[in-house]
Amino acid sequence: MHKERILPIMTLLRHKISLLHFTFLSAVMVLSACSSTSKTIAPEVYSVPLQKNSDHISSTTKPTVEPTTQSTPTDPGTTIDYVFSAEGQKPDQLIINLINKAQSTLDIAIYNLSRESIVQALEYAQKRGVQVHILTDKTKVEKKSQIKALQTLIEAGATIKINTFDGKMHEKMLIVDRQIATVGSFNYTDESSEENDEVLVAIHDANLAEKWSVIFEHMWNDHSRYETWIANN
């Protein structure tokens, strides 16, 4: 009697175990297929470890090109001012403030110069004894707005030169008293002041400014690449 009851129970258990085994194997096969065909997601940032010791690079792969940058140590008291017009800051106001601080020299390499408030600050600086030297691009002196601005500065006593080579004089640099240097995307125009997204950086570092002044002088004195601009020439 007990044997007759046990046999159906054992048969049922074997059936359930077989069913569970089949289900497990099926799940494993499905997961294996998914893992082999799933799309690889790229990381948001690719990172490469830096080589700390250049001696580990073989002589056949070590770069032999000349240095492409110049470096100079900064002074202990160096400070940097920067403005982004996208943040509602005013690059033109920073330029004017620096011009107004000048005591002896203003060396300027600027692609486009026509902003009236900046021209007035430069005119006043020249009239109070600051030596104003400006390098600008030859294509821009064909624009009426820039001709008017440069004419005003020449009448005040500033000296202006334009490039004679085929490319552009595309720098945006101001050096104040060989003590402060500015660089960025900002042209001295109404568009750059009021419409564009621009950045301007002012570096208060005499060592750096002196190095940049030397480079400016090389450009200024390179008669094969720059010539004095005279209004209405």
Backbone as CSV, one residue per row, in Angstrom:
resi,resn,N_x,N_y,N_z,CA_x,CA_y,CA_z,C_x,C_y,C_z
1,MET,0.836,-1.211,0.000,0.000,0.000,0.000,0.859,1.244,0.000
2,HIS,1.858,1.254,0.882,2.755,2.420,0.943,3.599,2.504,-0.315
3,LYS,3.964,1.322,-0.858,4.795,1.311,-2.077,4.034,1.893,-3.247
4,GLU,2.751,1.584,-3.330,1.942,2.092,-4.424,1.813,3.616,-4.354
5,ARG,1.812,4.186,-3.141,1.716,5.652,-2.992,3.051,6.328,-3.301
6,ILE,4.140,5.673,-2.952,5.467,6.293,-3.117,5.864,6.382,-4.578
7,LEU,5.562,5.388,-5.380,6.000,5.361,-6.786,5.490,6.567,-7.588
8,PRO,4.216,6.922,-7.498,3.770,8.132,-8.238,4.462,9.404,-7.771
9,ILE,4.734,9.472,-6.458,5.412,10.671,-5.930,6.821,10.777,-6.486
10,MET,7.544,9.663,-6.537,8.913,9.656,-7.073,8.915,10.029,-8.551
11,THR,7.947,9.507,-9.276,7.850,9.827,-10.710,7.620,11.314,-10.914
12,LEU,6.754,11.897,-10.080,6.469,13.336,-10.179,7.698,14.163,-9.856
13,LEU,8.466,13.764,-8.864,9.682,14.498,-8.492,10.712,14.461,-9.610
14,ARG,10.871,13.264,-10.207,11.837,13.156,-11.320,11.429,14.056,-12.479
15,HIS,10.148,14.140,-12.732,9.651,14.994,-13.813,9.948,16.467,-13.539
16,LYS,9.721,16.898,-12.302,9.975,18.299,-11.937,11.462,18.620,-11.993
17,ILE,12.300,17.672,-11.527,13.752,17.894,-11.582,14.219,18.023,-13.022
18,SER,13.708,17.180,-13.906,14.077,17.248,-15.324,13.653,18.579,-15.927
19,LEU,12.454,19.018,-15.530,11.957,20.304,-16.046,12.823,21.462,-15.567
20,LEU,13.233,21.461,-14.302,14.108,22.509,-13.770,15.459,22.488,-14.455
21,HIS,15.992,21.298,-14.694,17.284,21.173,-15.369,17.229,21.754,-16.777
22,PHE,16.123,21.441,-17.486,15.956,21.961,-18.845,15.842,23.486,-18.835
23,THR,15.084,24.002,-17.865,14.921,25.465,-17.763,16.250,26.155,-17.487
24,PHE,17.045,25.582,-16.599,18.360,26.145,-16.267,19.284,26.169,-17.475
25,LEU,19.331,25.047,-18.206,20.185,24.983,-19.397,19.734,25.994,-20.451
26,SER,18.432,26.152,-20.604,17.914,27.116,-21.585,18.318,28.540,-21.220
27,ALA,18.235,28.846,-19.919,18.613,30.190,-19.468,20.087,30.462,-19.712
28,VAL,20.924,29.456,-19.446,22.361,29.603,-19.683,22.646,29.859,-21.144
29,MET,21.974,29.132,-22.030,22.189,29.311,-23.465,21.761,30.699,-23.920
30,VAL,20.632,31.177,-23.393,20.154,32.519,-23.770,21.124,33.589,-23.316
31,LEU,21.618,33.482,-22.073,22.573,34.460,-21.551,23.869,34.429,-22.328
32,SER,24.304,33.258,-22.712,25.537,33.144,-23.498,25.380,33.816,-24.842
33,ALA,24.225,33.621,-25.465,23.981,34.251,-26.762,23.939,35.758,-26.634
34,CYS,23.300,36.261,-25.553,23.215,37.711,-25.348,24.589,38.311,-25.127
35,SER,25.413,37.657,-24.346,26.733,38.201,-24.045,27.619,38.242,-25.264
36,SER,27.399,37.345,-26.209,28.244,37.313,-27.405,27.786,38.292,-28.456
37,THR,26.520,38.755,-28.375,26.008,39.647,-29.415,25.677,41.034,-28.890
38,SER,25.805,41.277,-27.580,25.435,42.583,-27.027,26.366,43.668,-27.546
39,LYS,25.852,44.875,-27.738,26.601,46.003,-28.265,27.565,46.552,-27.219
40,THR,28.808,46.781,-27.623,29.808,47.330,-26.717,29.582,48.826,-26.541
41,ILE,29.495,49.284,-25.318,29.283,50.704,-25.025,30.633,51.357,-24.760
42,ALA,30.967,52.380,-25.548,32.257,53.060,-25.384,32.249,53.906,-24.123
43,PRO,33.386,54.013,-23.468,33.469,54.882,-22.288,33.316,56.339,-22.680
44,GLU,32.880,57.149,-21.744,32.713,58.573,-22.022,34.043,59.244,-22.292
45,VAL,35.090,58.750,-21.661,36.430,59.310,-21.830,37.416,58.180,-22.031
46,TYR,38.255,58.326,-23.054,39.340,57.372,-23.240,40.557,57.863,-22.460
47,SER,41.169,56.990,-21.696,42.328,57.360,-20.888,43.521,56.508,-21.274
48,VAL,44.675,57.163,-21.344,45.924,56.471,-21.633,46.910,56.828,-20.542
49,PRO,47.510,55.858,-19.874,48.489,56.188,-18.828,49.694,56.892,-19.410
50,LEU,50.181,57.885,-18.701,51.353,58.620,-19.152,52.612,57.816,-18.895
51,GLN,53.583,57.958,-19.780,54.883,57.322,-19.587,55.716,58.244,-18.713
52,LYS,55.970,57.836,-17.488,56.679,58.702,-16.554,58.145,58.860,-16.901
53,ASN,58.741,57.819,-17.481,60.169,57.855,-17.794,60.357,57.715,-19.285
54,SER,60.832,58.761,-19.942,60.996,58.725,-21.389,62.066,57.744,-21.823
55,ASP,62.935,57.290,-20.890,63.975,56.327,-21.242,63.380,54.980,-21.612
56,HIS,62.112,54.759,-21.255,61.468,53.504,-21.586,61.110,53.436,-23.060
57,ILE,61.145,54.583,-23.751,60.829,54.617,-25.173,62.069,54.208,-25.952
58,SER,61.904,53.304,-26.887,63.062,52.822,-27.633,63.605,53.915,-28.527
59,SER,64.852,53.783,-28.911,65.502,54.799,-29.734,64.869,54.905,-31.107
60,THR,64.171,53.854,-31.532,63.549,53.876,-32.856,62.219,54.612,-32.857
61,THR,61.626,54.813,-31.657,60.327,55.475,-31.593,60.380,56.829,-30.911
62,LYS,61.495,57.182,-30.273,61.582,58.448,-29.555,61.489,59.618,-30.539
63,PRO,60.601,60.595,-30.293,60.468,61.729,-31.216,61.768,62.514,-31.330
64,THR,62.030,63.010,-32.528,63.243,63.796,-32.756,62.916,65.194,-33.256
65,VAL,61.631,65.583,-33.230,61.240,66.899,-33.739,61.694,67.985,-32.785
66,GLU,61.823,69.202,-33.318,62.202,70.350,-32.507,61.038,70.743,-31.591
67,PRO,61.330,71.393,-30.446,60.246,71.836,-29.557,59.294,72.775,-30.283
68,THR,58.018,72.640,-30.024,57.019,73.467,-30.701,56.457,74.561,-29.802
69,THR,56.905,74.623,-28.566,56.426,75.654,-27.650,57.598,76.296,-26.931
70,GLN,57.346,77.485,-26.406,58.328,78.154,-25.565,57.786,78.216,-24.144
71,SER,58.651,78.017,-23.188,58.249,78.039,-21.786,59.086,79.053,-21.022
72,THR,58.482,79.643,-20.022,59.212,80.566,-19.163,58.676,80.433,-17.745
73,PRO,59.557,80.442,-16.738,59.071,80.356,-15.360,58.301,81.615,-14.984
74,THR,57.287,81.461,-14.181,56.492,82.613,-13.771,57.018,83.198,-12.469
75,ASP,56.698,84.463,-12.256,57.072,85.124,-11.011,56.217,84.586,-9.863
76,PRO,56.734,84.628,-8.628,55.961,84.127,-7.475,54.616,84.826,-7.297
77,GLY,54.557,86.105,-7.657,53.319,86.853,-7.446,52.409,86.911,-8.653
78,THR,52.599,86.023,-9.604,51.809,86.042,-10.828,50.315,85.866,-10.548
79,THR,49.513,86.703,-11.190,48.059,86.540,-11.141,47.518,86.561,-12.561
80,ILE,46.381,85.919,-12.748,45.757,85.843,-14.069,44.307,86.296,-13.955
81,ASP,43.935,87.249,-14.804,42.542,87.668,-14.923,41.996,87.096,-16.223
82,TYR,40.757,86.634,-16.207,40.164,86.155,-17.451,38.675,86.460,-17.457
83,VAL,38.158,86.710,-18.656,36.734,87.005,-18.813,36.184,86.212,-19.989
84,PHE,34.954,85.753,-19.830,34.210,85.078,-20.889,32.958,85.900,-21.172
85,SER,32.792,86.317,-22.406,31.592,87.082,-22.726,30.338,86.221,-22.594
86,ALA,30.471,84.900,-22.739,29.325,84.005,-22.569,28.807,84.014,-21.136
87,GLU,29.647,84.460,-20.208,29.255,84.556,-18.803,28.763,85.961,-18.440
88,GLY,28.593,86.804,-19.445,28.137,88.162,-19.196,29.252,89.112,-18.810
89,GLN,30.498,88.665,-18.900,31.642,89.516,-18.570,32.040,90.357,-19.782
90,LYS,32.851,91.381,-19.559,33.135,92.380,-20.588,34.626,92.413,-20.935
91,PRO,35.038,91.718,-22.001,36.443,91.763,-22.402,36.915,93.170,-22.743
92,ASP,36.047,93.965,-23.372,36.454,95.315,-23.751,36.767,96.168,-22.528
93,GLN,36.028,95.959,-21.441,36.272,96.741,-20.234,37.599,96.365,-19.593
94,LEU,37.956,95.081,-19.642,39.254,94.660,-19.118,40.382,95.295,-19.921
95,ILE,40.242,95.327,-21.243,41.257,95.954,-22.095,41.391,97.438,-21.758
96,ILE,40.280,98.128,-21.629,40.311,99.564,-21.326,40.966,99.818,-19.974
97,ASN,40.641,99.011,-18.985,41.251,99.170,-17.660,42.766,99.009,-17.721
98,LEU,43.228,98.049,-18.499,44.672,97.827,-18.620,45.344,98.976,-19.367
99,ILE,44.692,99.465,-20.420,45.236,100.609,-21.163,45.365,101.818,-20.242
100,ASN,44.361,102.036,-19.423,44.376,103.192,-18.519,45.460,103.091,-17.453
101,LYS,45.921,101.879,-17.164,46.979,101.687,-16.168,48.375,101.910,-16.743
102,ALA,48.492,101.920,-18.066,49.812,102.005,-18.703,50.521,103.302,-18.336
103,GLN,51.838,103.194,-18.091,52.662,104.346,-17.742,53.695,104.683,-18.815
104,SER,54.143,103.677,-19.568,55.231,103.940,-20.517,54.984,103.369,-21.909
105,THR,54.564,102.107,-22.011,54.419,101.499,-23.338,53.158,100.647,-23.441
106,LEU,52.600,100.646,-24.635,51.519,99.739,-25.010,51.885,99.131,-26.357
107,ASP,52.225,97.856,-26.364,52.550,97.136,-27.592,51.367,96.241,-27.929
108,ILE,50.786,96.466,-29.102,49.531,95.806,-29.453,49.667,95.115,-30.804
109,ALA,49.276,93.851,-30.852,49.118,93.134,-32.114,47.663,92.692,-32.163
110,ILE,46.885,93.320,-33.034,45.443,93.063,-33.036,44.941,92.972,-34.478
111,TYR,44.203,91.943,-34.750,43.701,91.696,-36.105,42.709,92.762,-36.545
112,ASN,41.842,93.165,-35.643,40.779,94.093,-36.011,40.577,95.103,-34.885
113,LEU,40.626,96.377,-35.212,40.541,97.441,-34.207,39.608,98.535,-34.692
114,SER,38.435,98.655,-34.057,37.502,99.713,-34.433,36.585,100.136,-33.286
115,ARG,36.635,99.451,-32.165,35.771,99.770,-31.019,36.103,101.165,-30.498
116,GLU,35.122,102.070,-30.535,35.361,103.479,-30.224,35.903,103.683,-28.813
117,SER,35.352,102.977,-27.840,35.798,103.172,-26.455,37.252,102.744,-26.266
118,ILE,37.675,101.707,-26.972,39.072,101.264,-26.882,39.981,102.242,-27.612
119,VAL,39.530,102.722,-28.765,40.308,103.721,-29.513,40.502,104.973,-28.665
120,GLN,39.469,105.417,-27.991,39.573,106.603,-27.137,40.558,106.386,-25.996
121,ALA,40.550,105.199,-25.401,41.494,104.899,-24.317,42.927,104.913,-24.832
122,LEU,43.150,104.368,-26.024,44.490,104.379,-26.619,44.915,105.797,-26.989
123,GLU,43.984,106.577,-27.521,44.277,107.964,-27.877,44.694,108.754,-26.637
124,TYR,43.957,108.584,-25.566,44.275,109.290,-24.327,45.619,108.835,-23.769
125,ALA,45.899,107.540,-23.855,47.182,107.020,-23.364,48.345,107.642,-24.126
126,GLN,48.223,107.715,-25.450,49.283,108.315,-26.260,49.468,109.789,-25.897
127,LYS,48.387,110.495,-25.711,48.468,111.925,-25.411,49.045,112.205,-24.026
128,ARG,48.923,111.258,-23.107,49.512,111.465,-21.779,50.927,110.894,-21.677
129,GLY,51.513,110.521,-22.827,52.922,110.161,-22.849,53.246,108.693,-22.994
130,VAL,52.248,107.839,-23.102,52.494,106.409,-23.296,52.802,106.157,-24.772
131,GLN,53.849,105.381,-25.037,54.221,105.064,-26.417,53.359,103.914,-26.919
132,VAL,52.516,104.185,-27.913,51.583,103.188,-28.436,52.073,102.684,-29.790
133,HIS,52.353,101.377,-29.858,52.742,100.711,-31.097,51.687,99.666,-31.434
134,ILE,51.211,99.689,-32.664,50.137,98.772,-33.059,50.515,98.042,-34.344
135,LEU,50.428,96.714,-34.310,50.506,95.880,-35.506,49.096,95.411,-35.825
136,THR,48.677,95.558,-37.084,47.346,95.093,-37.458,47.392,94.477,-38.852
137,ASP,46.272,93.907,-39.268,46.236,93.176,-40.535,45.938,94.106,-41.708
138,LYS,46.637,93.857,-42.805,46.528,94.747,-43.963,45.130,94.761,-44.576
139,THR,44.396,93.633,-44.452,43.059,93.606,-45.045,42.069,94.450,-44.259
140,LYS,42.350,94.677,-42.984,41.418,95.426,-42.148,41.553,96.936,-42.322
141,VAL,42.695,97.397,-42.821,42.857,98.841,-43.017,42.114,99.311,-44.266
142,GLU,41.430,98.385,-44.916,40.590,98.752,-46.049,39.153,99.045,-45.602
143,LYS,38.847,98.738,-44.343,37.504,98.985,-43.811,37.409,100.405,-43.263
144,LYS,36.327,101.084,-43.574,36.172,102.479,-43.157,36.234,102.637,-41.643
145,SER,35.619,101.704,-40.916,35.592,101.823,-39.457,36.993,101.737,-38.868
146,GLN,37.826,100.857,-39.435,39.182,100.733,-38.905,40.066,101.880,-39.387
147,ILE,39.875,102.333,-40.611,40.643,103.479,-41.105,40.419,104.689,-40.199
148,LYS,39.163,104.914,-39.826,38.841,106.038,-38.944,39.531,105.886,-37.595
149,ALA,39.507,104.680,-37.047,40.125,104.432,-35.742,41.630,104.646,-35.802
150,LEU,42.271,104.093,-36.824,43.724,104.210,-36.944,44.142,105.645,-37.243
151,GLN,43.346,106.339,-38.036,43.630,107.745,-38.326,43.625,108.565,-37.034
152,THR,42.656,108.304,-36.176,42.577,108.997,-34.883,43.829,108.751,-34.059
153,LEU,44.298,107.516,-34.044,45.469,107.160,-33.237,46.755,107.739,-33.819
154,ILE,46.857,107.764,-35.144,48.039,108.362,-35.772,48.106,109.855,-35.456
155,GLU,46.973,110.525,-35.533,46.936,111.958,-35.223,47.320,112.223,-33.770
156,ALA,47.081,111.249,-32.901,47.459,111.394,-31.490,48.936,111.104,-31.266
157,GLY,49.593,110.481,-32.282,51.025,110.204,-32.162,51.399,108.736,-32.131
158,ALA,50.424,107.838,-32.217,50.712,106.403,-32.215,51.344,105.993,-33.542
159,THR,52.089,104.888,-33.516,52.700,104.334,-34.722,52.017,103.016,-35.058
160,ILE,51.695,102.836,-36.337,50.943,101.655,-36.768,51.660,100.992,-37.932
161,LYS,51.746,99.672,-37.888,52.328,98.902,-38.982,51.361,97.801,-39.401
162,ILE,51.439,97.440,-40.695,50.620,96.354,-41.225,51.531,95.309,-41.851
163,ASN,51.015,94.107,-41.972,51.797,93.024,-42.567,51.869,93.160,-44.078
164,THR,52.977,92.702,-44.644,53.150,92.701,-46.098,53.163,91.283,-46.659
165,PHE,53.175,90.277,-45.797,53.190,88.885,-46.273,51.776,88.448,-46.647
166,ASP,51.670,87.302,-47.298,50.387,86.859,-47.845,49.373,86.458,-46.776
167,GLY,49.841,85.922,-45.672,48.919,85.487,-44.622,48.373,86.652,-43.816
168,LYS,47.706,86.331,-42.724,47.091,87.345,-41.872,47.939,87.639,-40.635
169,MET,47.880,88.878,-40.170,48.391,89.215,-38.847,47.201,88.986,-37.916
170,HIS,47.112,87.781,-37.387,45.889,87.331,-36.731,46.001,87.305,-35.210
171,GLU,47.041,87.884,-34.664,47.220,87.859,-33.212,46.263,88.832,-32.521
172,LYS,45.999,88.527,-31.240,45.207,89.419,-30.385,45.967,89.557,-29.073
173,MET,46.905,90.477,-29.048,47.828,90.577,-27.920,48.026,92.030,-27.518
174,LEU,48.078,92.258,-26.219,48.376,93.573,-25.660,49.417,93.391,-24.565
175,ILE,50.483,94.192,-24.619,51.520,94.149,-23.583,51.593,95.529,-22.943
176,VAL,51.391,95.577,-21.638,51.336,96.838,-20.897,52.616,97.010,-20.084
177,ASP,53.402,98.040,-20.432,54.612,98.389,-19.660,55.567,97.209,-19.478
178,ARG,55.512,96.236,-20.372,56.347,95.028,-20.279,56.123,94.305,-18.947
179,GLN,54.935,94.487,-18.384,54.589,93.889,-17.094,53.369,92.966,-17.171
180,ILE,52.458,93.289,-18.064,51.202,92.543,-18.193,51.009,92.192,-19.662
181,ALA,50.547,90.965,-19.932,50.292,90.540,-21.306,48.901,89.922,-21.401
182,THR,48.206,90.251,-22.474,46.884,89.654,-22.694,46.897,88.813,-23.963
183,VAL,46.033,87.813,-23.977,45.884,86.951,-25.147,44.470,86.381,-25.117
184,GLY,43.955,86.003,-26.265,42.616,85.426,-26.322,42.045,85.517,-27.718
185,SER,40.735,85.402,-27.807,40.062,85.461,-29.105,39.511,86.848,-29.409
186,PHE,39.581,87.748,-28.446,38.874,89.026,-28.508,39.544,90.030,-29.436
187,ASN,38.801,90.458,-30.476,39.188,91.585,-31.313,38.587,92.861,-30.731
188,TYR,39.219,93.988,-31.033,38.761,95.262,-30.469,37.675,95.863,-31.353
189,THR,36.537,95.174,-31.419,35.440,95.588,-32.290,34.118,95.565,-31.529
190,ASP,33.105,96.198,-32.114,31.769,96.157,-31.519,31.214,94.734,-31.530
191,GLU,31.459,94.000,-32.622,30.942,92.636,-32.721,31.503,91.752,-31.609
192,SER,32.818,91.834,-31.418,33.440,91.018,-30.374,32.981,91.441,-28.986
193,SER,32.699,92.729,-28.823,32.301,93.249,-27.516,30.845,92.973,-27.181
194,GLU,29.981,92.938,-28.203,28.544,92.909,-27.935,27.819,91.673,-28.465
195,GLU,28.390,90.988,-29.449,27.650,89.905,-30.097,28.305,88.528,-29.945
196,ASN,29.618,88.473,-30.030,30.311,87.182,-30.083,30.539,86.577,-28.705
197,ASP,30.788,85.276,-28.694,31.342,84.613,-27.516,32.857,84.684,-27.621
198,GLU,33.491,85.364,-26.680,34.938,85.577,-26.709,35.546,85.250,-25.346
199,VAL,36.853,85.071,-25.346,37.596,84.889,-24.101,38.818,85.796,-24.141
200,LEU,39.171,86.349,-22.997,40.348,87.208,-22.878,41.053,86.870,-21.571
201,VAL,42.364,86.690,-21.658,43.173,86.350,-20.490,44.245,87.419,-20.314
202,ALA,44.368,87.961,-19.113,45.409,88.938,-18.781,46.347,88.316,-17.756
203,ILE,47.626,88.237,-18.107,48.625,87.587,-17.259,49.514,88.661,-16.646
204,HIS,49.452,88.794,-15.346,50.255,89.787,-14.630,51.572,89.123,-14.220
205,ASP,52.510,89.108,-15.146,53.782,88.428,-14.905,54.863,89.135,-15.717
206,ALA,55.766,89.836,-15.036,56.776,90.644,-15.717,57.724,89.792,-16.550
207,ASN,58.059,88.610,-16.063,58.974,87.737,-16.787,58.378,87.320,-18.129
208,LEU,57.129,86.884,-18.104,56.452,86.496,-19.336,56.256,87.693,-20.257
209,ALA,55.787,88.809,-19.709,55.533,89.999,-20.522,56.806,90.484,-21.205
210,GLU,57.931,90.385,-20.519,59.211,90.786,-21.108,59.558,89.894,-22.300
211,LYS,59.349,88.592,-22.154,59.620,87.669,-23.267,58.723,87.982,-24.459
212,TRP,57.466,88.264,-24.190,56.550,88.591,-25.277,56.906,89.927,-25.920
213,SER,57.410,90.858,-25.125,57.826,92.152,-25.668,58.969,91.984,-26.655
214,VAL,59.891,91.098,-26.343,61.014,90.830,-27.249,60.498,90.268,-28.570
215,ILE,59.535,89.350,-28.499,58.961,88.788,-29.723,58.226,89.866,-30.509
216,PHE,57.488,90.721,-29.812,56.793,91.821,-30.483,57.797,92.717,-31.202
217,GLU,58.912,93.018,-30.556,59.935,93.864,-31.168,60.526,93.212,-32.413
218,HIS,60.704,91.902,-32.381,61.193,91.202,-33.570,60.216,91.380,-34.730
219,MET,58.936,91.247,-34.437,57.924,91.449,-35.469,57.931,92.898,-35.946
220,TRP,57.980,93.821,-35.007,57.922,95.248,-35.327,59.085,95.672,-36.223
221,ASN,60.252,95.114,-35.976,61.460,95.502,-36.706,61.741,94.641,-37.932
222,ASP,60.851,93.709,-38.232,61.034,92.849,-39.405,60.476,93.571,-40.633
223,HIS,61.345,94.294,-41.320,60.905,95.116,-42.449,60.512,94.286,-43.668
224,SER,60.859,93.015,-43.662,60.459,92.147,-44.767,59.020,91.659,-44.603
225,ARG,58.449,91.872,-43.429,57.104,91.373,-43.156,56.119,92.460,-42.724
226,TYR,56.649,93.603,-42.277,55.775,94.684,-41.804,56.261,96.027,-42.315
227,GLU,55.305,96.916,-42.582,55.637,98.269,-43.015,54.728,99.263,-42.304
228,THR,55.229,100.481,-42.167,54.450,101.530,-41.503,53.229,101.883,-42.341
229,TRP,52.101,101.988,-41.674,50.872,102.359,-42.361,50.618,103.845,-42.166
230,ILE,50.343,104.508,-43.278,50.026,105.934,-43.247,48.616,106.114,-43.785
231,ALA,47.814,106.848,-43.079,46.424,107.042,-43.489,46.346,107.638,-44.878
232,ASN,45.349,107.181,-45.639,45.092,107.678,-46.994,46.236,107.383,-47.951
233,ASN,46.995,106.298,-47.661,48.092,105.972,-48.587,47.594,105.138,-49.747
